[in-house]
Amino acid sequence: MADEKDIFKIISDFMKGKSGPPGINMAKLSIDGKLNLEDLELPPMSSTFSEFLKEYPAVRKGMKNFSLEHCLVFLGAMLTLPEFQSNTYRFEVLVHMAFLCAQGKSRPTPANASAWFNQFDDGTCGRQEDPAEDVFVSSVSYKSVNYRIFEGSAEGNSFHTQRFLEVLEIMPEKGI
């Protein structure tokens, strides 16, 4: 219990700006001279697909020789892997870019997909990602049958889907 109180005291002292007990190194930020706030601004984020195409020209050019169907199968399969849940935004943009750019007949390889994926580390896609905070797959039921759905990057998808299915279930089949 004493260790727990010590931890809380250290955290409390840190939040109050105290340096803590001797022997503990604390991080300190000091800025000498003038701080130019414009240097801290991030570049604008892409919000349309034409902006994404301009932001990631290597991906746009790289997808050109590949089949749309094969790109969609490959990228769609990646969206079903739990270890990539935090990268959903990146994969969704890649799918849209495939729709716009893939015009060839070749199949993408894992190396191609990895290269496209890694191009998105910087810029809008890298800044839009955050750690997964929710379940990857959840369950809904309709007419006494359970179905699994992918939650995606939005919260509460299974909740809203279940509410909609409950309305459908009590609706008359032939209308009023």
TORKOL-4160 file (C-alpha; in steps of 0.2 Angstrom, whole numbers, padded with zeros to 4 digits, m for minus):
176
<pt num="1" X="0000" Y="0000" Z="0000"/>
<pt num="2" X="0015" Y="0012" Z="0004"/>
<pt num="3" X="0021" Y="0010" Z="m0014"/>
<pt num="4" X="0004" Y="0014" Z="m0021"/>
<pt num="5" X="0003" Y="0030" Z="m0011"/>
<pt num="6" X="0021" Y="0034" Z="m0016"/>
<pt num="7" X="0016" Y="0033" Z="m0034"/>
<pt num="8" X="0001" Y="0044" Z="m0032"/>
<pt num="9" X="0012" Y="0057" Z="m0023"/>
<pt num="10" X="0024" Y="0057" Z="m0037"/>
<pt num="11" X="0010" Y="0059" Z="m0050"/>
<pt num="12" X="0002" Y="0073" Z="m0040"/>
<pt num="13" X="0019" Y="0082" Z="m0038"/>
<pt num="14" X="0022" Y="0080" Z="m0056"/>
<pt num="15" X="0005" Y="0087" Z="m0061"/>
<pt num="16" X="0009" Y="0102" Z="m0049"/>
<pt num="17" X="0025" Y="0105" Z="m0057"/>
<pt num="18" X="0036" Y="0099" Z="m0043"/>
<pt num="19" X="0052" Y="0090" Z="m0048"/>
<pt num="20" X="0049" Y="0074" Z="m0038"/>
<pt num="21" X="0060" Y="0065" Z="m0025"/>
<pt num="22" X="0079" Y="0065" Z="m0027"/>
<pt num="23" X="0086" Y="0052" Z="m0039"/>
<pt num="24" X="0071" Y="0053" Z="m0051"/>
<pt num="25" X="0074" Y="0061" Z="m0068"/>
<pt num="26" X="0059" Y="0071" Z="m0075"/>
<pt num="27" X="0057" Y="0077" Z="m0092"/>
<pt num="28" X="0058" Y="0096" Z="m0094"/>
<pt num="29" X="0054" Y="0106" Z="m0110"/>
<pt num="30" X="0063" Y="0123" Z="m0111"/>
<pt num="31" X="0063" Y="0134" Z="m0126"/>
<pt num="32" X="0076" Y="0147" Z="m0128"/>
<pt num="33" X="0072" Y="0162" Z="m0138"/>
<pt num="34" X="0057" Y="0165" Z="m0148"/>
<pt num="35" X="0045" Y="0152" Z="m0153"/>
<pt num="36" X="0038" Y="0154" Z="m0170"/>
<pt num="37" X="0020" Y="0146" Z="m0170"/>
<pt num="38" X="0019" Y="0144" Z="m0189"/>
<pt num="39" X="0034" Y="0131" Z="m0188"/>
<pt num="40" X="0022" Y="0120" Z="m0177"/>
<pt num="41" X="0008" Y="0120" Z="m0189"/>
<pt num="42" X="0004" Y="0104" Z="m0198"/>
<pt num="43" X="0001" Y="0104" Z="m0217"/>
<pt num="44" X="m0017" Y="0104" Z="m0222"/>
<pt num="45" X="m0025" Y="0086" Z="m0222"/>
<pt num="46" X="m0032" Y="0079" Z="m0238"/>
<pt num="47" X="m0051" Y="0077" Z="m0238"/>
<pt num="48" X="m0055" Y="0073" Z="m0256"/>
<pt num="49" X="m0049" Y="0059" Z="m0266"/>
<pt num="50" X="m0041" Y="0071" Z="m0279"/>
<pt num="51" X="m0031" Y="0078" Z="m0264"/>
<pt num="52" X="m0026" Y="0060" Z="m0259"/>
<pt num="53" X="m0020" Y="0056" Z="m0276"/>
<pt num="54" X="m0009" Y="0072" Z="m0276"/>
<pt num="55" X="m0003" Y="0068" Z="m0259"/>
<pt num="56" X="0002" Y="0051" Z="m0263"/>
<pt num="57" X="0008" Y="0051" Z="m0281"/>
<pt num="58" X="0019" Y="0035" Z="m0279"/>
<pt num="59" X="0004" Y="0025" Z="m0274"/>
<pt num="60" X="m0006" Y="0032" Z="m0288"/>
<pt num="61" X="0008" Y="0027" Z="m0300"/>
<pt num="62" X="0011" Y="0011" Z="m0292"/>
<pt num="63" X="m0007" Y="0005" Z="m0293"/>
<pt num="64" X="m0009" Y="0009" Z="m0312"/>
<pt num="65" X="m0003" Y="m0008" Z="m0318"/>
<pt num="66" X="m0013" Y="m0019" Z="m0307"/>
<pt num="67" X="m0030" Y="m0026" Z="m0309"/>
<pt num="68" X="m0044" Y="m0017" Z="m0299"/>
<pt num="69" X="m0052" Y="m0034" Z="m0294"/>
<pt num="70" X="m0036" Y="m0041" Z="m0288"/>
<pt num="71" X="m0032" Y="m0025" Z="m0278"/>
<pt num="72" X="m0049" Y="m0025" Z="m0270"/>
<pt num="73" X="m0048" Y="m0043" Z="m0265"/>
<pt num="74" X="m0030" Y="m0040" Z="m0258"/>
<pt num="75" X="m0034" Y="m0024" Z="m0248"/>
<pt num="76" X="m0051" Y="m0030" Z="m0243"/>
<pt num="77" X="m0044" Y="m0046" Z="m0235"/>
<pt num="78" X="m0031" Y="m0035" Z="m0226"/>
<pt num="79" X="m0046" Y="m0025" Z="m0218"/>
<pt num="80" X="m0052" Y="m0042" Z="m0210"/>
<pt num="81" X="m0036" Y="m0045" Z="m0200"/>
<pt num="82" X="m0037" Y="m0039" Z="m0182"/>
<pt num="83" X="m0019" Y="m0033" Z="m0181"/>
<pt num="84" X="m0023" Y="m0020" Z="m0194"/>
<pt num="85" X="m0039" Y="m0013" Z="m0185"/>
<pt num="86" X="m0029" Y="0003" Z="m0181"/>
<pt num="87" X="m0025" Y="0005" Z="m0199"/>
<pt num="88" X="m0043" Y="0004" Z="m0206"/>
<pt num="89" X="m0042" Y="0022" Z="m0212"/>
<pt num="90" X="m0027" Y="0019" Z="m0222"/>
<pt num="91" X="m0034" Y="0003" Z="m0230"/>
<pt num="92" X="m0050" Y="0012" Z="m0234"/>
<pt num="93" X="m0041" Y="0026" Z="m0243"/>
<pt num="94" X="m0031" Y="0013" Z="m0252"/>
<pt num="95" X="m0047" Y="0004" Z="m0258"/>
<pt num="96" X="m0053" Y="0021" Z="m0265"/>
<pt num="97" X="m0037" Y="0024" Z="m0273"/>
<pt num="98" X="m0038" Y="0007" Z="m0281"/>
<pt num="99" X="m0055" Y="0011" Z="m0288"/>
<pt num="100" X="m0047" Y="0027" Z="m0296"/>
<pt num="101" X="m0030" Y="0021" Z="m0301"/>
<pt num="102" X="m0030" Y="0002" Z="m0304"/>
<pt num="103" X="m0031" Y="m0001" Z="m0323"/>
<pt num="104" X="m0020" Y="m0015" Z="m0327"/>
<pt num="105" X="m0021" Y="m0034" Z="m0327"/>
<pt num="106" X="m0007" Y="m0039" Z="m0315"/>
<pt num="107" X="m0010" Y="m0046" Z="m0297"/>
<pt num="108" X="m0002" Y="m0036" Z="m0283"/>
<pt num="109" X="0010" Y="m0045" Z="m0272"/>
<pt num="110" X="0013" Y="m0043" Z="m0253"/>
<pt num="111" X="0028" Y="m0032" Z="m0257"/>
<pt num="112" X="0017" Y="m0020" Z="m0268"/>
<pt num="113" X="0004" Y="m0019" Z="m0254"/>
<pt num="114" X="0017" Y="m0016" Z="m0241"/>
<pt num="115" X="0025" Y="m0002" Z="m0251"/>
<pt num="116" X="0008" Y="0006" Z="m0254"/>
<pt num="117" X="0004" Y="0004" Z="m0235"/>
<pt num="118" X="0021" Y="0011" Z="m0230"/>
<pt num="119" X="0019" Y="0027" Z="m0241"/>
<pt num="120" X="0004" Y="0032" Z="m0230"/>
<pt num="121" X="0015" Y="0033" Z="m0214"/>
<pt num="122" X="0017" Y="0052" Z="m0217"/>
<pt num="123" X="0003" Y="0064" Z="m0222"/>
<pt num="124" X="m0015" Y="0063" Z="m0219"/>
<pt num="125" X="m0017" Y="0044" Z="m0217"/>
<pt num="126" X="m0003" Y="0043" Z="m0204"/>
<pt num="127" X="m0011" Y="0057" Z="m0194"/>
<pt num="128" X="m0029" Y="0050" Z="m0195"/>
<pt num="129" X="m0024" Y="0033" Z="m0187"/>
<pt num="130" X="m0026" Y="0030" Z="m0169"/>
<pt num="131" X="m0025" Y="0014" Z="m0158"/>
<pt num="132" X="m0040" Y="0003" Z="m0158"/>
<pt num="133" X="m0051" Y="0006" Z="m0143"/>
<pt num="134" X="m0066" Y="m0006" Z="m0147"/>
<pt num="135" X="m0069" Y="m0024" Z="m0152"/>
<pt num="136" X="m0064" Y="m0029" Z="m0170"/>
<pt num="137" X="m0079" Y="m0041" Z="m0173"/>
<pt num="138" X="m0096" Y="m0040" Z="m0164"/>
<pt num="139" X="m0112" Y="m0050" Z="m0165"/>
<pt num="140" X="m0129" Y="m0045" Z="m0170"/>
<pt num="141" X="m0145" Y="m0056" Z="m0171"/>
<pt num="142" X="m0159" Y="m0056" Z="m0183"/>
<pt num="143" X="m0174" Y="m0069" Z="m0183"/>
<pt num="144" X="m0165" Y="m0079" Z="m0170"/>
<pt num="145" X="m0149" Y="m0081" Z="m0180"/>
<pt num="146" X="m0132" Y="m0073" Z="m0175"/>
<pt num="147" X="m0121" Y="m0064" Z="m0187"/>
<pt num="148" X="m0104" Y="m0057" Z="m0185"/>
<pt num="149" X="m0100" Y="m0040" Z="m0191"/>
<pt num="150" X="m0084" Y="m0030" Z="m0193"/>
<pt num="151" X="m0084" Y="m0014" Z="m0182"/>
<pt num="152" X="m0073" Y="m0004" Z="m0193"/>
<pt num="153" X="m0066" Y="0013" Z="m0186"/>
<pt num="154" X="m0082" Y="0020" Z="m0180"/>
<pt num="155" X="m0089" Y="0016" Z="m0163"/>
<pt num="156" X="m0106" Y="0008" Z="m0160"/>
<pt num="157" X="m0108" Y="0000" Z="m0177"/>
<pt num="158" X="m0115" Y="m0016" Z="m0169"/>
<pt num="159" X="m0127" Y="m0006" Z="m0158"/>
<pt num="160" X="m0135" Y="0004" Z="m0172"/>
<pt num="161" X="m0136" Y="m0011" Z="m0183"/>
<pt num="162" X="m0144" Y="m0021" Z="m0170"/>
<pt num="163" X="m0157" Y="m0007" Z="m0167"/>
<pt num="164" X="m0161" Y="m0007" Z="m0186"/>
<pt num="165" X="m0163" Y="m0026" Z="m0186"/>
<pt num="166" X="m0175" Y="m0025" Z="m0172"/>
<pt num="167" X="m0186" Y="m0013" Z="m0181"/>
<pt num="168" X="m0185" Y="m0024" Z="m0197"/>
<pt num="169" X="m0190" Y="m0039" Z="m0187"/>
<pt num="170" X="m0206" Y="m0032" Z="m0180"/>
<pt num="171" X="m0211" Y="m0024" Z="m0197"/>
<pt num="172" X="m0226" Y="m0032" Z="m0206"/>
<pt num="173" X="m0220" Y="m0042" Z="m0221"/>
<pt num="174" X="m0234" Y="m0035" Z="m0233"/>
<pt num="175" X="m0236" Y="m0018" Z="m0226"/>
<pt num="176" X="m0250" Y="m0010" Z="m0216"/>
